[in-house]
């Protein structure tokens, strides 16, 4: 798989190195329980998770942020894959007489706050329809290689394309029906 000629997307938001603080109801088993209970009673769990005042994002770095001027192969790779999906879906939507609203891709480390609530990297990459963003901790690629025995660029690109597929479902109104 060659991405060298692919244009990098400008829609990558790098939140790596920024700390996310959370309260007791901010994650883990409690969050899963809240989601399951909400779904059981027919309530949109994102409405509950978004209203959690105990979760906040701090601009204070938890670790050193990637230095400017230093080549970041992981960021470049995801930017090229995202650029490829933007070009492809843009053409498909244009042929259908529609406009393609490009998603943002958020890189994070460990945990992140999205418009869909707080998430930890252990949950894996995800798409949040409330803010139209794909979220990924690049450490997931190490797990993909080592734990799931799926190495290589194709497997990594598939992860991003899969999450962008959820964005397309959201744009087409399919996501809301599921």
BALUM-651902 format. One line per 5 residues: number of its first residue (from 1); their letters; for each residue x, z, y of N, C-alpha, C, O. Coordinates in pm, 1 decimal, always signed. Layout:
NUM	A	X Z Y X Z Y X Z Y X Z Y  ... .
This chain:
1	XXXXX	+85.0 +0.0 -117.3 +0.0 +0.0 +0.0 +89.3 +0.0 +123.1 +175.6 +86.7 +136.3  +70.4 -94.7 +212.9 +153.5 -107.1 +332.6 +69.9 -85.0 +456.9 -30.8 -152.4 +478.9  +112.8 +10.0 +537.4 +43.5 +39.1 +662.9 +134.2 +12.1 +783.6 +95.9 +39.1 +897.4  +254.1 -41.0 +758.6 +350.5 -60.9 +866.3 +295.4 -144.4 +981.0 +326.0 -118.2 +1097.3  +214.4 -244.7 +948.7 +161.3 -334.0 +1051.6 +30.0 -284.0 +1110.8 -23.7 -344.5 +1203.6 .
6	XXXXX	-21.1 -174.6 +1057.8 -150.5 -122.9 +1103.1 -134.0 -48.4 +1235.6 -40.8 +30.2 +1252.6  -224.3 -73.9 +1327.7 -224.9 -8.0 +1458.6 -262.2 +139.3 +1442.0 -358.6 +170.8 +1372.2  -188.0 +229.1 +1504.7 -221.8 +371.1 +1500.4 -345.3 +397.1 +1586.5 -360.1 +340.4 +1694.7  -432.2 +482.5 +1537.5 -548.2 +523.7 +1615.3 -504.5 +622.5 +1722.6 -412.4 +701.6 +1702.0  -570.7 +617.0 +1835.6 -549.0 +715.5 +1940.9 -644.9 +833.3 +1927.8 -649.1 +920.6 +2014.4 .
11	XXXXX	-722.1 +835.3 +1818.7 -825.0 +937.5 +1800.5 -780.0 +1051.6 +1709.6 -860.7 +1107.8 +1635.5  -651.5 +1085.9 +1715.3 -599.7 +1196.8 +1636.0 -574.8 +1314.4 +1729.7 -502.4 +1303.3 +1828.6  -635.9 +1425.6 +1696.5 -622.0 +1549.3 +1773.7 -537.6 +1645.2 +1690.6 -578.4 +1685.0 +1581.4  -422.5 +1681.9 +1740.3 -329.6 +1765.8 +1664.1 -344.2 +1912.0 +1705.6 -299.7 +1952.0 +1813.2  -407.1 +1990.8 +1618.7 -423.0 +2134.8 +1643.2 -330.3 +2217.5 +1555.4 -346.6 +2339.1 +1545.3 .
16	XXXXX	-234.1 +2153.2 +1492.5 -140.8 +2228.2 +1409.3 -61.4 +2323.9 +1496.5 -19.7 +2290.0 +1607.2  -41.9 +2442.3 +1445.2 +34.6 +2541.4 +1518.6 -48.1 +2626.2 +1612.0 +7.9 +2709.9 +1682.7  -179.8 +2608.4 +1615.8 -264.9 +2691.4 +1698.2 -341.7 +2788.3 +1610.4 -394.7 +2751.4 +1505.6  -346.7 +2912.8 +1655.0 -409.4 +3017.7 +1576.8 -560.6 +3018.5 +1597.3 -609.9 +2997.2 +1708.1  -632.9 +3043.4 +1488.6 -777.9 +3061.7 +1493.3 -803.9 +3204.4 +1450.3 -764.8 +3244.7 +1340.7 .
21	XXXXX	-869.6 +3281.2 +1535.7 -903.0 +3417.8 +1496.7 -1049.2 +3422.9 +1459.6 -1132.4 +3353.4 +1517.8  -1079.3 +3506.7 +1361.5 -1217.4 +3515.6 +1315.4 -1253.3 +3660.1 +1289.3 -1168.0 +3744.3 +1261.4  -1383.7 +3686.2 +1299.3 -1434.6 +3819.5 +1270.7 -1474.1 +3830.4 +1125.1 -1443.3 +3741.6 +1045.6  -1541.3 +3937.3 +1089.3 -1580.4 +3963.5 +951.9 -1665.4 +3851.0 +894.9 -1647.0 +3812.3 +779.5  -1757.5 +3798.3 +973.3 -1847.4 +3693.8 +923.2 -1787.4 +3555.1 +940.3 -1858.6 +3455.3 +928.7 .
26	XXXXX	-1655.9 +3547.1 +967.9 -1594.0 +3419.6 +1000.1 -1553.0 +3332.5 +884.7 -1515.4 +3217.5 +907.5  -1558.0 +3379.3 +763.3 -1515.2 +3290.9 +655.7 -1523.2 +3356.8 +519.8 -1573.9 +3468.1 +505.6  -1473.0 +3287.0 +421.1 -1466.3 +3339.5 +285.9 -1599.6 +3342.7 +215.1 -1688.0 +3261.2 +241.5  -1612.8 +3438.4 +124.2 -1732.4 +3451.1 +40.8 -1856.0 +3478.8 +125.7 -1964.9 +3431.2 +93.4  -1840.8 +3555.2 +233.8 -1954.7 +3583.2 +322.1 -2014.5 +3456.9 +380.2 -2136.5 +3442.8 +388.3 .
31	XXXXX	-1928.1 +3365.0 +420.6 -1975.7 +3238.7 +476.1 -2049.2 +3157.3 +369.9 -2154.3 +3099.1 +396.4  -1992.6 +3154.2 +250.0 -2057.9 +3081.0 +140.7 -2195.4 +3140.2 +112.9 -2292.3 +3066.9 +93.0  -2203.8 +3273.6 +111.6 -2332.4 +3339.8 +86.8 -2433.4 +3304.8 +195.7 -2549.9 +3278.0 +166.5  -2388.5 +3305.1 +321.7 -2477.9 +3270.7 +432.8 -2528.8 +3127.8 +417.4 -2647.3 +3101.3 +437.6  -2439.5 +3036.1 +381.8 -2478.8 +2896.0 +365.1 -2581.7 +2882.0 +253.1 -2683.5 +2814.9 +269.9 .
36	XXXXX	-2555.0 +2945.0 +139.6 -2647.5 +2935.0 +26.3 -2784.0 +2995.1 +58.0 -2887.2 +2937.9 +22.9  -2784.4 +3110.2 +124.1 -2911.8 +3173.9 +161.3 -2987.7 +3085.4 +260.1 -3108.6 +3066.0 +247.3  -2915.6 +3032.3 +358.5 -2980.1 +2944.5 +457.2 -3041.2 +2822.5 +389.5 -3154.9 +2785.1 +418.2  -2965.2 +2760.7 +299.5 -3016.6 +2643.3 +228.6 -3137.8 +2678.9 +143.4 -3233.2 +2601.5 +136.1  -3134.9 +2794.2 +79.8 -3246.9 +2837.8 -3.6 -3374.8 +2850.3 +78.2 -3483.0 +2814.6 +31.6 .
41	XXXXX	-3361.6 +2901.9 +202.0 -3477.9 +2921.0 +287.1 -3507.6 +2801.4 +376.8 -3595.1 +2808.7 +463.1  -3435.2 +2691.2 +356.9 -3462.6 +2569.0 +432.0 -3411.6 +2571.3 +574.9 -3460.9 +2497.0 +659.8  -3313.4 +2655.9 +601.9 -3256.4 +2667.0 +736.1 -3126.3 +2587.5 +739.5 -3050.8 +2587.1 +642.3  -3100.2 +2520.7 +851.0 -2975.1 +2448.0 +868.5 -2862.6 +2549.7 +884.7 -2859.3 +2620.4 +985.5  -2768.6 +2559.9 +787.6 -2664.1 +2661.4 +796.6 -2570.2 +2642.3 +915.6 -2510.0 +2739.1 +962.1 .
46	XXXXX	-2556.5 +2519.5 +965.6 -2467.1 +2498.6 +1080.2 -2517.9 +2571.2 +1204.0 -2438.3 +2612.4 +1288.4  -2649.1 +2587.2 +1215.9 -2704.3 +2659.7 +1330.1 -2662.8 +2805.7 +1326.2 -2637.2 +2866.0 +1430.5  -2656.1 +2862.6 +1207.5 -2614.7 +3001.9 +1192.7 -2464.9 +3014.7 +1215.1 -2419.4 +3104.5 +1286.0  -2388.6 +2924.8 +1154.6 -2243.7 +2932.7 +1164.9 -2195.1 +2908.3 +1307.2 -2098.2 +2969.9 +1351.5  -2262.2 +2818.8 +1378.7 -2222.7 +2790.7 +1516.3 -2248.9 +2908.6 +1608.2 -2180.3 +2925.3 +1709.0 .
51	XXXXX	-2346.4 +2989.4 +1574.6 -2382.0 +3099.8 +1663.4 -2297.2 +3223.3 +1639.7 -2323.3 +3327.5 +1700.0  -2194.8 +3215.0 +1552.4 -2109.5 +3329.3 +1524.2 -2017.7 +3355.5 +1642.7 -1922.7 +3280.0 +1663.4  -2042.7 +3460.5 +1721.9 -1961.9 +3486.4 +1839.7 -1826.3 +3546.9 +1807.1 -1742.9 +3562.8 +1896.2  -1802.8 +3581.2 +1680.3 -1678.7 +3648.0 +1645.5 -1567.4 +3551.4 +1610.9 -1456.4 +3595.4 +1581.2  -1592.3 +3423.1 +1613.5 -1492.0 +3324.2 +1578.6 -1447.9 +3253.1 +1705.1 -1530.7 +3204.1 +1781.8 .
56	XXXXX	-1317.5 +3247.6 +1726.5 -1268.4 +3180.8 +1846.3 -1137.8 +3110.2 +1815.8 -1067.6 +3144.3 +1720.5  -1106.1 +3011.2 +1898.1 -981.5 +2938.3 +1885.1 -892.1 +2983.1 +1998.2 -934.9 +2990.1 +2113.4  -767.7 +3013.3 +1965.4 -671.6 +3057.5 +2064.7 -572.9 +2945.2 +2091.4 -534.8 +2872.2 +2000.0  -532.0 +2931.6 +2215.7 -429.2 +2834.1 +2249.4 -290.5 +2887.4 +2218.9 -191.1 +2817.6 +2238.8  -283.3 +3009.7 +2171.1 -155.0 +3070.1 +2140.8 -104.2 +3016.9 +2007.0 -173.0 +3030.1 +1905.8 .
61	XXXXX	+13.6 +2957.8 +2004.8 +63.6 +2901.8 +1879.2 +86.3 +3009.0 +1773.6 +140.6 +3115.7 +1802.4  +43.8 +2979.2 +1650.0 +71.5 +3067.6 +1537.6 +209.7 +3035.3 +1482.9 +281.3 +3123.8 +1436.1  +245.9 +2909.9 +1488.9 +378.3 +2863.8 +1451.0 +418.7 +2761.2 +1555.2 +337.8 +2721.9 +1639.2  +539.9 +2719.3 +1549.9 +584.6 +2621.3 +1648.1 +512.1 +2489.3 +1628.5 +505.2 +2438.5 +1516.6  +457.6 +2433.0 +1736.3 +388.7 +2304.5 +1731.5 +490.1 +2194.3 +1705.9 +608.5 +2210.3 +1735.6 .
66	XXXXX	+443.8 +2081.4 +1650.5 +535.6 +1969.1 +1632.8 +599.0 +1932.2 +1766.9 +530.4 +1922.8 +1868.7  +729.0 +1911.8 +1765.6 +800.6 +1884.4 +1889.3 +780.8 +1738.9 +1929.7 +784.2 +1648.3 +1846.4  +760.1 +1718.8 +2059.4 +746.2 +1581.4 +2106.4 +882.4 +1513.8 +2096.9 +986.2 +1577.1 +2115.9  +880.2 +1386.6 +2067.8 +1003.8 +1311.6 +2052.9 +1057.9 +1313.0 +1911.1 +1148.8 +1236.2 +1879.7  +1004.9 +1397.5 +1825.2 +1047.6 +1403.8 +1686.1 +946.9 +1326.3 +1602.3 +825.9 +1344.5 +1616.1 .
71	XXXXX	+997.7 +1240.6 +1516.0 +909.4 +1158.9 +1430.7 +827.8 +1248.9 +1338.5 +882.6 +1336.2 +1271.1  +698.2 +1227.4 +1336.2 +605.8 +1304.9 +1252.6 +538.9 +1206.8 +1157.2 +435.4 +1148.4 +1189.1  +599.5 +1189.2 +1039.2 +551.9 +1090.4 +942.6 +408.0 +1116.1 +899.8 +330.3 +1021.7 +885.1  +371.1 +1243.3 +879.5 +234.7 +1275.9 +837.8 +132.6 +1233.6 +941.7 +30.3 +1173.6 +908.7  +160.5 +1265.0 +1067.2 +68.8 +1228.2 +1176.0 +60.4 +1076.6 +1189.5 -48.4 +1021.6 +1206.4 .
76	XXXXX	+174.5 +1009.2 +1182.3 +175.9 +863.4 +1192.7 +94.5 +799.7 +1080.1 +20.1 +704.2 +1102.4  +109.4 +853.6 +958.9 +37.4 +799.4 +844.8 -113.6 +810.7 +865.8 -185.7 +711.9 +851.5  -161.6 +930.1 +899.5 -306.5 +946.5 +916.2 -356.5 +864.8 +1034.5 -469.1 +815.2 +1031.3  -275.7 +849.8 +1138.7 -316.6 +768.9 +1254.4 -330.1 +621.7 +1215.7 -419.1 +552.4 +1264.9  -242.7 +574.2 +1128.6 -250.6 +434.4 +1082.9 -370.2 +414.0 +989.5 -439.8 +312.9 +998.8 .
81	XXXXX	-393.8 +510.1 +899.7 -509.9 +498.9 +810.6 -637.9 +502.4 +893.3 -727.9 +421.1 +872.2  -646.3 +595.8 +986.9 -764.9 +604.3 +1072.4 -781.4 +475.6 +1152.5 -893.1 +426.4 +1168.5  -670.9 +420.6 +1203.2 -676.5 +293.2 +1275.6 -732.2 +181.7 +1189.2 -809.3 +98.2 +1236.5  -692.8 +180.2 +1061.6 -742.9 +79.5 +968.9 -893.5 +94.3 +947.4 -966.0 -5.1 +943.6  -940.5 +218.9 +933.4 -1084.8 +240.1 +915.2 -1160.9 +201.5 +1041.1 -1271.1 +147.3 +1032.9 .
86	XXXXX	-1103.2 +228.7 +1157.2 -1170.4 +192.3 +1283.1 -1186.1 +40.8 +1295.0 -1292.2 -9.5 +1332.1  -1079.2 -30.1 +1263.2 -1083.9 -176.5 +1270.6 -1186.1 -231.4 +1170.4 -1268.6 -316.2 +1204.6  -1179.4 -182.4 +1047.6 -1268.1 -232.8 +942.2 -1414.4 -202.6 +972.9 -1497.8 -293.1 +971.3  -1446.1 -76.2 +1000.9 -1585.6 -40.3 +1028.6 -1634.0 -100.8 +1159.7 -1752.0 -133.5 +1173.0  -1544.5 -116.1 +1256.5 -1582.6 -181.7 +1381.3 -1629.2 -323.6 +1357.4 -1729.6 -366.8 +1414.0 .
91	XXXXX	-1555.3 -398.0 +1272.0 -1592.2 -535.4 +1239.4 -1724.7 -540.1 +1162.6 -1809.7 -625.0 +1189.5  -1741.4 -448.6 +1067.4 -1864.7 -446.2 +987.2 -1985.4 -415.8 +1076.1 -2088.5 -482.3 +1066.1  -1972.6 -316.7 +1161.6 -2082.8 -281.2 +1250.7 -2111.8 -395.2 +1347.4 -2228.0 -424.9 +1375.3  -2006.7 -459.7 +1399.0 -2025.4 -571.3 +1493.0 -2102.9 -685.6 +1426.6 -2192.4 -743.8 +1487.9  -2068.5 -717.7 +1301.5 -2140.7 -823.7 +1229.8 -2287.8 -788.0 +1210.8 -2373.4 -875.9 +1200.9 .
96	XXXXX	-2316.1 -657.9 +1205.8 -2454.6 -612.3 +1188.3 -2524.1 -594.3 +1323.4 -2638.2 -548.4 +1329.1  -2454.8 -630.6 +1432.4 -2514.3 -618.6 +1565.7 -2518.0 -476.0 +1618.3 -2600.8 -443.1 +1703.3  -2429.1 -391.4 +1568.4 -2426.3 -250.4 +1609.3 -2288.8 -216.1 +1664.3 -2191.4 -288.0 +1641.7  -2282.5 -105.7 +1736.3 -2154.4 -53.7 +1785.7 -2108.4 +59.5 +1695.0 -2188.4 +143.0 +1652.7  -1979.6 +61.4 +1665.9 -1921.5 +166.2 +1582.4 -1859.1 +272.4 +1671.7 -1763.2 +244.9 +1743.8 .
101	XXXXX	-1912.7 +392.0 +1667.1 -1855.6 +505.6 +1740.8 -1744.5 +563.9 +1654.8 -1770.1 +617.5 +1547.0  -1622.2 +553.3 +1702.5 -1506.9 +597.7 +1624.0 -1501.0 +750.5 +1616.8 -1521.6 +819.1 +1717.0  -1472.7 +802.9 +1496.6 -1458.8 +947.8 +1484.6 -1321.1 +992.9 +1532.4 -1229.2 +911.8 +1543.6  -1307.3 +1119.3 +1559.8 -1176.9 +1180.8 +1585.7 -1129.5 +1239.6 +1453.5 -1210.7 +1276.7 +1368.9  -999.8 +1247.9 +1436.3 -940.6 +1314.5 +1321.2 -859.6 +1432.1 +1373.4 -771.2 +1415.2 +1457.5 .
106	XXXXX	-889.8 +1550.3 +1323.7 -823.5 +1672.4 +1368.8 -726.6 +1719.3 +1262.1 -765.6 +1745.3 +1148.2  -600.0 +1730.0 +1299.5 -499.2 +1788.8 +1211.7 -494.3 +1937.5 +1242.1 -491.3 +1976.9 +1358.6  -493.2 +2020.2 +1138.5 -485.6 +2164.4 +1159.4 -399.0 +2226.4 +1050.7 -364.6 +2161.7 +951.8  -365.0 +2351.3 +1070.8 -285.7 +2425.2 +974.0 -359.4 +2552.3 +936.3 -384.4 +2637.8 +1021.3  -393.7 +2564.7 +810.5 -450.0 +2688.7 +758.2 -598.2 +2708.4 +777.8 -671.8 +2726.8 +680.9 .
111	XXXXX	-643.1 +2704.7 +901.8 -783.7 +2728.5 +933.2 -818.3 +2661.6 +1065.3 -731.4 +2637.1 +1149.0  -946.8 +2632.6 +1082.4 -988.5 +2559.6 +1201.9 -1133.2 +2594.6 +1235.9 -1213.1 +2627.7 +1148.3  -1164.2 +2586.6 +1362.4 -1301.0 +2602.3 +1409.9 -1353.6 +2463.8 +1445.3 -1293.7 +2393.1 +1526.4  -1464.6 +2425.4 +1385.1 -1527.6 +2297.7 +1416.8 -1667.9 +2325.3 +1468.9 -1711.6 +2440.4 +1472.1  -1737.5 +2222.1 +1509.0 -1876.6 +2237.7 +1552.6 -1967.7 +2271.4 +1434.8 -2083.9 +2306.9 +1454.0 .
116	XXXXX	-1914.9 +2260.3 +1313.2 -1990.9 +2297.6 +1193.0 -1955.9 +2438.3 +1146.2 -2009.0 +2484.6 +1045.3  -1868.7 +2506.0 +1216.9 -1829.8 +2642.0 +1182.5 -1682.4 +2652.5 +1151.5 -1605.8 +2557.8 +1169.8  -1644.5 +2769.1 +1104.4 -1507.1 +2800.9 +1070.4 -1476.1 +2748.9 +930.5 -1560.0 +2758.2 +840.9  -1356.2 +2694.3 +911.2 -1317.3 +2646.5 +778.6 -1171.7 +2678.4 +752.8 -1089.4 +2681.6 +844.3  -1141.9 +2701.4 +627.5 -1004.3 +2723.1 +585.0 -955.4 +2601.0 +509.0 -1034.3 +2527.0 +450.3 .
121	XXXXX	-823.8 +2580.9 +510.9 -764.2 +2465.6 +444.8 -798.0 +2461.4 +296.3 -803.7 +2353.5 +237.4  -820.5 +2577.1 +235.4 -851.7 +2583.0 +92.3 -978.3 +2504.2 +58.2 -995.9 +2460.9 -55.7  -1065.5 +2485.7 +156.0 -1188.7 +2408.4 +133.8 -1159.5 +2258.8 +125.8 -1243.5 +2182.0 +78.9  -1042.0 +2216.7 +170.9 -1004.9 +2075.8 +167.5 -1050.6 +2002.2 +292.6 -1114.9 +2060.7 +379.8  -1017.5 +1874.7 +301.1 -1058.8 +1792.8 +415.2 -1211.0 +1785.8 +423.4 -1279.6 +1790.9 +321.3 .
126	XXXXX	-1263.3 +1773.9 +545.5 -1408.8 +1766.1 +560.3 -1445.3 +1690.0 +686.5 -1363.6 +1672.4 +776.9  -1569.2 +1645.7 +690.2 -1625.6 +1578.4 +806.7 -1733.5 +1667.5 +865.3 -1815.2 +1722.9 +791.8  -1734.4 +1681.6 +996.7 -1838.9 +1756.7 +1066.4 -1920.0 +1658.4 +1149.6 -1869.7 +1601.2 +1246.3  -2045.0 +1639.3 +1111.4 -2131.7 +1547.0 +1183.7 -2170.2 +1596.5 +1322.3 -2203.9 +1516.6 +1409.7  -2165.4 +1728.4 +1343.1 -2203.8 +1783.5 +1473.8 -2107.1 +1743.2 +1584.4 -2147.5 +1730.7 +1700.0 .
131	XXXXX	-1979.5 +1722.6 +1550.5 -1883.3 +1679.1 +1652.4 -1819.5 +1543.8 +1618.2 -1732.8 +1495.0 +1690.7  -1863.2 +1484.5 +1507.8 -1814.8 +1354.1 +1462.0 -1662.5 +1353.1 +1446.7 -1593.9 +1262.1 +1493.3  -1611.5 +1458.4 +1379.0 -1467.8 +1470.1 +1357.0 -1437.7 +1491.9 +1209.2 -1511.2 +1559.5 +1137.4  -1327.1 +1432.1 +1166.7 -1270.8 +1453.1 +1033.5 -1161.2 +1557.2 +1049.5 -1079.4 +1547.6 +1140.9  -1158.8 +1656.7 +961.4 -1060.8 +1764.7 +968.4 -973.4 +1762.4 +843.9 -1024.0 +1750.5 +732.3 .
136	XXXXX	-841.5 +1773.8 +862.9 -751.0 +1777.1 +748.8 -626.6 +1858.6 +780.7 -565.1 +1844.9 +886.5  -592.2 +1943.6 +685.5 -464.3 +2013.9 +686.5 -374.0 +1929.3 +596.9 -405.0 +1909.5 +479.4  -263.4 +1879.7 +650.5 -177.8 +1789.1 +574.0 -117.4 +1854.8 +450.0 -65.3 +1785.0 +363.0  -123.6 +1988.0 +440.4 -78.4 +2056.4 +319.3 -165.1 +2016.2 +199.6 -123.5 +2031.0 +84.7  -285.4 +1965.5 +226.8 -372.6 +1918.9 +118.9 -304.8 +1808.2 +38.4 -327.2 +1796.7 -82.1 .
141	XXXXX	-223.0 +1727.6 +103.5 -155.2 +1619.1 +32.9 -56.0 +1672.2 -70.3 -36.7 +1610.2 -174.9  +6.7 +1785.7 -42.1 +95.6 +1847.7 -140.2 +14.1 +1891.8 -262.3 +56.1 +1872.4 -376.3  -102.7 +1951.4 -236.8 -190.1 +1993.2 -345.7 -240.1 +1871.6 -424.6 -252.4 +1877.2 -546.9  -268.2 +1763.3 -354.7 -312.1 +1640.0 -419.2 -205.1 +1591.4 -517.5 -236.1 +1550.5 -629.4  -78.3 +1596.7 -473.8 +33.4 +1554.2 -558.8 +56.4 +1649.7 -675.2 +62.6 +1607.9 -790.8 .
146	XXXXX	+69.0 +1778.9 -643.6 +112.6 +1876.3 -742.9 +0.5 +1925.3 -834.4 +17.3 +1927.8 -956.3  -110.5 +1963.1 -778.7 -218.4 +2020.8 -857.9 -306.3 +1915.5 -924.5 -343.0 +1927.7 -1041.4  -339.6 +1810.7 -846.7 -431.1 +1708.7 -896.8 -360.0 +1585.1 -951.9 -424.9 +1491.6 -998.8  -226.7 +1584.6 -946.2 -145.1 +1475.1 -1001.3 -188.0 +1339.1 -947.5 -196.3 +1240.9 -1021.3  -215.2 +1335.6 -816.2 -255.7 +1211.1 -750.5 -160.1 +1184.3 -633.6 -197.0 +1202.3 -517.6 .
151	XXXXX	-36.5 +1141.1 -664.8 +61.4 +1117.7 -558.6 +43.0 +981.5 -492.2 -29.2 +895.5 -542.8  +107.5 +964.0 -381.5 +116.3 +832.1 -320.0 +24.7 +810.5 -201.3 -70.7 +884.2 -176.7  +59.5 +705.2 -129.4 -12.8 +670.8 -7.0 -158.7 +635.6 -32.3 -245.9 +669.7 +47.6  -185.6 +567.1 -144.3 -323.1 +525.5 -169.1 -415.1 +646.6 -180.9 -522.3 +649.4 -120.4  -373.3 +747.8 -259.4 -455.4 +867.8 -276.6 -475.9 +938.4 -142.8 -585.1 +987.3 -113.8 .
156	XXXXX	-371.0 +943.4 -62.0 -380.7 +1009.5 +68.6 -472.2 +932.3 +162.9 -552.5 +991.7 +234.7  -459.9 +800.4 +162.5 -546.0 +717.9 +248.3 -691.0 +728.3 +204.0 -781.9 +729.2 +286.9  -712.7 +736.1 +72.9 -848.6 +747.4 +19.6 -918.9 +870.9 +73.7 -1037.8 +866.1 +105.2  -845.7 +981.7 +84.6 -904.6 +1106.5 +134.4 -961.5 +1085.0 +274.7 -1073.9 +1125.9 +303.6  -884.3 +1021.4 +360.4 -929.4 +997.1 +498.0 -1045.5 +898.3 +499.4 -1145.3 +919.8 +568.1 .
161	XXXXX	-1032.0 +790.2 +423.5 -1138.7 +689.1 +419.2 -1268.6 +749.8 +366.0 -1377.1 +714.3 +412.1  -1257.9 +840.3 +270.0 -1376.3 +906.8 +215.6 -1447.4 +987.4 +324.2 -1569.5 +979.3 +338.3  -1371.1 +1064.7 +400.4 -1431.0 +1145.4 +507.2 -1487.8 +1056.4 +617.7 -1592.2 +1087.9 +674.9  -1421.0 +946.9 +647.8 -1474.2 +850.5 +746.0 -1603.9 +790.5 +692.1 -1694.2 +758.6 +769.5  -1613.5 +775.1 +561.1 -1737.8 +727.9 +499.5 -1854.5 +820.7 +531.5 -1966.8 +774.9 +552.8 .
166	XXXXX	-1827.7 +950.8 +534.8 -1933.1 +1045.7 +574.8 -1971.9 +1023.2 +721.0 -2088.5 +1037.4 +757.7  -1873.7 +988.3 +803.6 -1903.1 +957.4 +944.0 -1996.1 +835.7 +952.8 -2091.3 +834.7 +1030.8  -1967.6 +735.2 +873.0 -2052.6 +615.0 +870.7 -2193.3 +653.4 +825.6 -2291.5 +607.8 +884.1  -2203.7 +737.0 +722.2 -2335.0 +784.9 +677.7 -2408.1 +855.0 +791.3 -2528.9 +838.5 +808.3  -2333.9 +933.3 +868.6 -2393.0 +1005.0 +982.7 -2443.4 +906.5 +1087.3 -2554.4 +921.3 +1138.3 .
171	XXXXX	-2362.3 +805.9 +1119.5 -2402.2 +706.4 +1219.9 -2526.1 +627.9 +1175.8 -2609.1 +590.4 +1258.5  -2537.8 +603.8 +1046.4 -2649.5 +526.5 +993.9 -2773.4 +612.3 +967.9 -2878.3 +560.2 +930.1  -2761.2 +743.9 +988.3 -2875.4 +833.1 +966.9 -2895.2 +875.3 +823.3 -2993.3 +942.8 +792.1  -2805.0 +837.4 +735.6 -2817.5 +871.9 +593.7 -2783.5 +1018.3 +570.5 -2846.9 +1085.1 +488.9  -2684.5 +1067.8 +641.5 -2638.1 +1205.1 +621.0 -2751.1 +1306.8 +644.7 -2763.6 +1404.3 +570.6 .
176	XXX	-2830.0 +1284.3 +744.3 -2939.3 +1375.9 +776.6 -3049.4 +1377.9 +672.4 -3129.1 +1471.6 +668.5  -3055.1 +1276.6 +588.4 -3159.5 +1268.3 +487.2 -3117.5 +1334.1 +354.7 -3200.8 +1357.3 +267.1  -2990.5 +1362.9 +341.6 -2938.5 +1420.1 +216.5 -2947.1 +1571.9 +220.9 -2908.3 +1638.7 +125.1 .
